[in-house]
Amino acid sequence: MPGVVLYPFKAWLPAPIYWPYRFLRAATTGFCFAAFWSGAVLLCWLWLPLTRLWRGSRSERMRRVHRTVRRGFGLFHAVMHVLRLYHRVSPVKTLRPADSPVVFVANHPTLCDVTSICSLFPNIVAVARPSFAANPLLGALVRGCGFVPTGAHVIRDCEERLRMGFDVLVFPEGTRSPRGGSLHPFHRGAFELAARARVPIVLLKLTCVPPVLSKGLPIWKMSDRMAVLTVEPIDVIHPAAAGLDSRALCRAVEQRYRDMFGHPAAAAAAVAASEP
């Protein structure tokens, strides 16, 4: 975020104090992420096989695993908060406008956006990179908790999650936003999903101050002060009422985000890149 200094303490703390402080923050950040991934592997190989022994439908088993994963996300963020590294907040207690499932669309400023949103609010699954679902150590857990890998059947699988009662979180940029608050061109998958499933789209605005864990910034380069991610719903769109097809709606929402973050209109090349 322009104008926000990542390392303000460097200007006034003596070097013999500041650099050990920086080392401590880098080390604790590394510890948190190492513990996170180690815990995920343990869940996948020790807990997940046990859940398959319990009776229930596929949806019930998925919800059981999802609740466990959500608690793990919450523990990860609690430790990050206690260590004054990273915290996530929201001005609202629920993101759903009603009791029916929705598609969440959001910008993607940090590495912890998914864990932040899914730990703050229940029954949310995210569209994940195929590499996670194919990972031999973690793939079964990613699929077991309901997350959907991108691919040829992503729309079909997301529709199934919506029918199960899950909300689906999609970052239409497809990756983390560029450093400095800019945006990548949007892809239209989330808008096509909402139109086919006939569910609302909830637009989320994510801001992280100071900006850490962003694209191209190593995880150990945490700011001197605790970073705070704010998750804020800004609008609800009903695709049928919008009167636009998924391509036009995608372009309109992308431009809205660009205006909101103070970036110029999308170039023609960027618009073309957002098409399948």
C-alpha positions in Angstrom: 0.0 0.0 0.0 1.6 3.3 -1.1 2.8 5.5 1.7 2.9 2.8 4.4 6.4 2.1 5.7 7.3 -1.5 6.4 10.3 -0.8 8.6 9.7 2.4 10.6 11.7 1.2 13.6 14.9 1.2 11.6 15.0 5.0 11.7 15.1 5.4 15.5 16.2 2.0 17.0 20.0 1.5 17.5 21.3 -1.1 15.1 22.4 -3.5 18.0 18.7 -3.6 19.0 17.0 -3.3 15.7 18.7 -6.1 13.8 18.2 -8.8 16.5 14.5 -7.6 16.5 14.3 -8.1 12.8 15.9 -11.6 13.1 13.4 -12.5 15.8 10.5 -11.5 13.6 11.9 -13.4 10.6 12.5 -16.5 12.8 9.0 -16.4 14.4 7.4 -16.0 11.0 9.3 -19.0 9.7 8.3 -21.0 12.7 4.6 -20.2 12.2 4.6 -21.3 8.5 6.7 -24.4 9.3 4.2 -25.4 12.0 1.3 -24.7 9.7 2.5 -27.0 7.0 3.7 -29.6 9.4 0.3 -29.6 11.1 -1.4 -29.9 7.7 0.6 -33.0 6.8 -0.2 -34.6 10.2 -3.9 -33.9 9.7 -3.7 -35.4 6.2 -2.0 -38.6 7.2 -3.3 -39.2 10.8 -6.6 -37.5 11.1 -8.1 -37.8 7.6 -8.0 -41.6 7.5 -9.9 -41.8 10.8 -12.7 -39.6 9.4 -13.3 -42.1 6.6 -14.3 -44.7 9.3 -17.2 -42.6 10.5 -20.6 -43.0 9.0 -22.2 -40.3 6.9 -22.7 -39.0 3.5 -20.0 -37.5 1.4 -21.2 -34.0 2.3 -21.2 -34.9 6.1 -17.6 -36.3 5.9 -16.5 -33.2 4.0 -18.0 -30.9 6.6 -16.3 -32.9 9.3 -12.9 -32.4 7.7 -13.7 -28.8 6.9 -14.4 -28.0 10.5 -11.1 -29.5 11.6 -9.2 -27.6 8.9 -11.0 -24.3 9.9 -9.9 -24.8 13.5 -6.3 -25.3 12.3 -6.5 -22.1 10.4 -7.8 -20.4 13.5 -4.9 -21.7 15.6 -2.4 -20.5 13.0 -3.8 -17.0 13.1 -4.1 -17.0 16.9 -0.4 -17.7 17.1 0.5 -15.1 14.5 -1.6 -12.6 16.5 0.0 -13.4 19.8 3.4 -13.0 18.2 2.3 -9.6 16.8 3.0 -10.7 13.2 -0.3 -10.7 11.5 -4.0 -10.3 12.4 -7.3 -10.5 10.5 -10.4 -8.6 11.3 -13.8 -7.8 9.7 -16.3 -5.1 10.5 -19.2 -7.6 10.1 -20.0 -10.9 11.8 -21.3 -12.6 8.7 -20.6 -12.2 5.0 -23.7 -13.9 3.7 -26.6 -11.5 2.8 -29.1 -14.3 3.5 -29.1 -18.0 4.5 -28.5 -19.3 0.9 -24.9 -20.0 -0.4 -23.0 -17.3 -2.3 -19.9 -16.8 -4.4 -17.4 -14.6 -2.8 -15.1 -12.5 -5.1 -12.1 -10.7 -3.7 -8.8 -9.1 -4.4 -5.8 -11.1 -3.2 -3.2 -9.0 -1.4 -1.6 -11.5 0.9 -0.5 -15.1 1.2 -2.9 -15.7 4.1 -6.2 -14.4 2.6 -7.8 -17.9 2.3 -6.9 -18.9 5.8 -8.0 -15.5 7.1 -11.4 -15.6 5.5 -12.1 -19.3 6.1 -11.2 -19.0 9.8 -13.3 -15.9 10.4 -16.4 -17.2 8.7 -17.9 -20.7 8.5 -18.7 -22.9 5.6 -16.4 -21.3 3.0 -14.4 -23.3 0.5 -11.9 -21.8 -1.9 -10.8 -22.5 -5.4 -7.2 -23.7 -5.1 -4.2 -24.2 -7.3 -4.0 -27.7 -8.9 -0.6 -28.2 -7.4 -2.1 -28.3 -3.9 -4.7 -30.9 -4.8 -2.0 -33.0 -6.6 0.5 -32.7 -3.8 1.2 -36.2 -2.4 1.5 -34.9 1.2 -1.5 -32.5 1.2 -3.7 -33.3 -1.7 -6.1 -35.6 0.1 -6.7 -32.9 2.8 -7.3 -30.2 0.3 -9.9 -32.2 -1.5 -11.3 -33.7 1.7 -12.2 -30.3 3.2 -14.1 -29.3 0.0 -11.6 -27.0 -1.6 -11.8 -27.1 -5.4 -8.7 -27.3 -7.7 -8.8 -25.3 -10.8 -9.2 -27.3 -14.0 -11.6 -28.5 -16.6 -14.3 -29.4 -14.0 -13.9 -26.4 -11.7 -17.4 -24.9 -12.4 -19.1 -28.3 -12.0 -17.3 -29.0 -8.7 -18.0 -25.5 -7.4 -21.7 -25.9 -8.2 -21.7 -29.1 -6.2 -20.2 -27.3 -3.2 -22.9 -24.7 -3.5 -25.6 -27.4 -3.5 -24.0 -28.8 -0.4 -24.5 -25.4 1.3 -20.9 -24.2 1.2 -20.0 -20.7 0.0 -17.3 -20.6 -2.7 -14.4 -18.1 -2.5 -12.8 -17.1 -5.7 -9.9 -14.7 -6.4 -10.6 -13.7 -10.0 -7.0 -12.6 -10.5 -5.9 -16.2 -10.2 -2.9 -15.3 -8.1 -1.9 -12.7 -5.5 -2.3 -9.1 -6.5 0.9 -7.3 -7.5 2.8 -5.4 -4.9 1.7 -1.8 -4.5 -2.0 -2.5 -4.6 -2.4 -3.0 -8.3 -4.5 -5.8 -9.8 -4.0 -8.5 -12.4 -6.7 -8.9 -15.1 -9.8 -10.8 -13.8 -10.9 -14.1 -15.1 -14.6 -14.7 -15.5 -15.0 -18.1 -13.9 -16.5 -16.8 -10.6 -19.2 -14.8 -12.6 -20.0 -17.8 -14.8 -20.4 -20.0 -11.7 -22.8 -17.6 -10.1 -24.8 -17.2 -13.2 -25.1 -21.0 -13.7 -25.8 -21.7 -10.1 -28.2 -18.7 -9.8 -26.6 -17.5 -6.5 -25.5 -14.0 -5.5 -22.0 -12.7 -5.8 -20.6 -10.9 -2.7 -17.7 -8.5 -3.4 -15.1 -8.4 -0.7 -12.5 -5.8 -0.3 -9.2 -7.0 1.3 -6.7 -4.5 2.6 -3.5 -5.3 4.5 -1.7 -2.6 6.5 1.3 -2.7 6.4 1.4 -4.7 3.2 3.1 -8.0 3.9 3.1 -11.5 2.5 2.4 -10.0 -0.9 3.5 -11.2 -4.3 7.3 -11.2 -4.7 7.9 -10.4 -1.0 9.6 -13.2 1.0 7.5 -14.4 3.9 10.4 -13.5 6.3 10.2 -9.9 5.4 7.5 -9.1 7.9 6.9 -5.4 8.9 8.2 -4.0 12.1 4.6 -3.6 13.3 1.9 -6.2 13.2 0.1 -6.3 9.9 -3.7 -6.2 9.9 -5.8 -7.7 7.1 -9.3 -6.2 7.0 -12.1 -8.3 5.2 -15.0 -6.1 4.2 -18.0 -6.9 2.1 -18.8 -4.0 -0.2 -21.7 -5.1 -2.4 -24.0 -8.0 -3.4 -24.7 -8.6 -7.1 -27.4 -10.8 -8.4 -26.3 -11.9 -11.9 -29.8 -12.3 -13.3 -30.8 -8.8 -12.2 -27.5 -7.3 -13.5 -28.6 -7.9 -17.1 -25.0 -8.8 -18.2 -23.4 -12.0 -19.3 -20.4 -13.4 -17.3 -17.8 -11.7 -19.5 -19.4 -8.2 -19.3 -20.0 -8.6 -15.6 -16.4 -9.7 -15.0 -15.1 -6.6 -16.8 -17.5 -4.3 -14.9 -16.5 -5.7 -11.5 -12.8 -5.6 -12.4 -13.1 -1.9 -13.3 -15.0 -1.3 -10.1 -12.1 -2.8 -8.1 -9.6 -0.7 -10.1 -11.5 2.4 -9.4 -11.8 1.5 -5.7 -8.0 1.0 -5.4 -7.2 4.1 -7.5 -5.8 2.4 -10.6 -6.3 3.3 -14.2 -8.8 1.6 -16.5 -7.9 -1.8 -17.7 -6.2 -1.8 -21.0 -7.6 -3.7 -24.0 -4.9 -6.3 -23.6 -5.9 -6.8 -19.9 -9.5 -7.2 -20.9 -8.6 -9.8 -23.5 -6.5 -11.7 -21.0 -9.5 -12.0 -18.7 -11.4 -14.1 -21.3 -11.1 -17.9 -21.3 
